[in-house]
Amino acid sequence: MFQHDCSRPKSRPRVIGRSLALFEQYQPVEQYQPVQPIIEYPWDDLHYAEELDAAAGLDSVRNLLDLDGYEFEQLLVKLCEEIPEFDEVRRTRSRADGGIDLVAVNKTPYVGGRVAIQAKRYAPHHKVEIAAVREIIGSISQREFTKGIIITTSGFTSAARHEAERLGVELYDGERLLWLLHHHLHREFNIIDQARRKPPIRKPPGPSTAP
């Protein structure tokens, strides 16, 4: 009967272990260094205006309704440039760009992207309607935008607010706009409808005020 000699050393495990150690010893080790991600967002087929001094000629203006459409957009460019989350801001120059007046870029990895902004310089009694919300959604869905924003000197109809909530469009009415201008540009503006002699919006509200 064959008897196994238990006193005999088991050499195979030691040989395998030595081979693995040698194998690991000669494997190249990749050295990774931390590299900050650089996110580039292409400027698509929108027609962009030439870069100008966004604050030129606006220092003496206090009533936002005294600005024409171009000046109002220039003021919003200046505002977006002062918001830390935005790395670059451009104004479009074509009225056929689907309601996109400004494009702001946030290059923060994971949460960044291109933001389409629609500007509405309306008197306080002229509310932004649901068509504006649908217009900007239609435009950003055809391009690589992560968010749509509508900024107005007025307010929004109930239908526009409901549609914006459903579609994920951010709305900034006159009061929130005044707060943003005060907070980022450190300037006091107002919104006075000279034609009606009614100044319904004079001061920026606190940051907790609902849009």
C-alpha positions, 0 to 999 in steps of 0.5 A: 500500500502506498504511503504518503510521506508527510515529512517531505516538504511541499516544494511546488507551492514555494516555486509558484510563489517565487515565480509570482513574485518575480513576475510582479517584480518585472511588471511595469508600474504606470504612474498617474498624475492628477490632471485638471480636466479641460472641457471645450464646448464648440460654438455651433451655427449660431451667429455671434456678435462682435465682442464689445465693452458690455458696460460702455454707455450704461454707467448713468442708466438706472431705469432698465426700461430706458435701455433699448434691446441691444443695450439690455442684452449688453447689460446681461452680458456684463452680468453673466461675466460677473457670475463666477459659474460662467467662464465665457459669454457671447451675444448672438446677432441674428433674430433668427436664432430661435430666441437665444440672445446670449450663450454662457459657458460653464466649464466645470467638469460633470455639471458644466455645459452651455446655457442658452439665455433669452432676454425680454425687456418688457414693461411690467404689465407685459408678461412673458407668455408660454410661447417664449418658453416653447421657443427656447426649448425648441432651440436648445433641443436642436443644439448641445445646450444643458439649460435654457434661461429666460430673463425679463424686466417683467413677469411670466404668465401662469401658463408660462411658469407651468410650462417652464417647470415642466420642461426645466427652463429657469425663469428670472423675473424683474425682481430676481433680475434686480437682485442679480444686478445688485449682487454681482454688479453692485449697482442699484437699478429700477424698473419704471414704466414711464408711459403708465407712470407706475414704478412697480419694481424699485428695489431688489428683493432678498435672495429668498424671494420666489421668482 
